């Protein structure tokens, strides 16, 4: 078991966003989180990456409790890569500098080592010729692939992807999804929040439906997306079908 989320609760003011939520992720497994906006998908990912502090419950990574307040968040984040829907690239820095900033400043890797790793990854994803470009010279799909490379350059144990295609034009979505498929083929462990149900069906080992901050249904994609047990899951998927996303 690479990641274990046990009884996690997160409250913002009077709103309970995660409510006694539990989730397990095995090494090399891809878990897709689905659910309506506000169901807790993004908050769960942020709690795993220690960007939000849980109010109750325990999160364990590689057998170690990372929600222990004595744990150094930066040390944990060396083992977790996270990619957001809005890219979050620094506009005044080149692609290469964006990718190598955290490895050199936060993780204290040498500039030469970080640049070598970054160049290798850019070559793998077909962006070697963009190393010296600035983000505003890239398409949305290229920017998101750079953001994924930035998360991968430290060889994380776990990759978290938060709606990474939602800000993209439809014709650019395929670029990013192809990259994620390739990472799965290489054995990368991933937890991704997505509205792309067809992609979840293709790439995920397990689909988890969140509703009201709880895991309402979990299982293989064919079961959860094709023959859901819970009425609330069926209702959610019916709306997705109407919107043409399944």
Rosetta blueprint (number, residue, H / E / L):
1 X L
2 X L
3 X E
4 X E
5 X E
6 X E
7 X E
8 X E
9 X E
10 X E
11 X E
12 X E
13 X L
14 X L
15 X E
16 X E
17 X E
18 X E
19 X E
20 X E
21 X E
22 X E
23 X E
24 X E
25 X E
26 X L
27 X L
28 X L
29 X L
30 X E
31 X E
32 X E
33 X E
34 X E
35 X L
36 X L
37 X L
38 X L
39 X L
40 X L
41 X H
42 X H
43 X H
44 X H
45 X H
46 X H
47 X H
48 X H
49 X L
50 X L
51 X L
52 X L
53 X L
54 X L
55 X L
56 X E
57 X E
58 X E
59 X E
60 X E
61 X E
62 X L
63 X L
64 X E
65 X E
66 X L
67 X L
68 X L
69 X L
70 X L
71 X L
72 X L
73 X H
74 X H
75 X H
76 X H
77 X H
78 X L
79 X L
80 X E
81 X E
82 X E
83 X E
84 X L
85 X L
86 X L
87 X L
88 X L
89 X L
90 X L
91 X L
92 X L
93 X L
94 X E
95 X H
96 X H
97 X H
98 X H
99 X H
100 X H
101 X H
102 X H
103 X H
104 X H
105 X H
106 X L
107 X L
108 X L
109 X L
110 X L
111 X H
112 X H
113 X H
114 X H
115 X H
116 X H
117 X H
118 X H
119 X H
120 X H
121 X H
122 X H
123 X H
124 X H
125 X L
126 X L
127 X L
128 X H
129 X H
130 X H
131 X L
132 X L
133 X L
134 X E
135 X H
136 X H
137 X H
138 X L
139 X L
140 X H
141 X H
142 X H
143 X H
144 X H
145 X H
146 X H
147 X H
148 X H
149 X H
150 X H
151 X H
152 X H
153 X L
154 X L
155 X L
156 X L
157 X L
158 X E
159 X E
160 X E
161 X E
162 X E
163 X L
164 X L
165 X L
166 X L
167 X L
168 X L
169 X L
170 X H
171 X H
172 X H
173 X H
174 X H
175 X H
176 X H
177 X H
178 X H
179 X H
180 X H
181 X H
182 X H
183 X H
184 X H
185 X H
186 X L
187 X L
188 X L
189 X L
190 X E
191 X E
192 X E
193 X E
194 X L
195 X L
196 X L
197 X H
198 X H
199 X H
200 X H
201 X H
202 X H
203 X H
204 X L
205 X L
206 X E
207 X E
208 X E
209 X E
210 X E
211 X E
212 X L
213 X L
214 X E
215 X E
216 X E
217 X E
218 X E
219 X E
220 X L
221 X H
222 X H
223 X H
224 X H
225 X H
226 X H
227 X L
228 X L
229 X L
230 X L
231 X H
232 X H
233 X H
234 X H
235 X H
236 X H
237 X H
238 X H
239 X H
240 X H
241 X H
242 X H
243 X L
244 X L
245 X L
246 X L
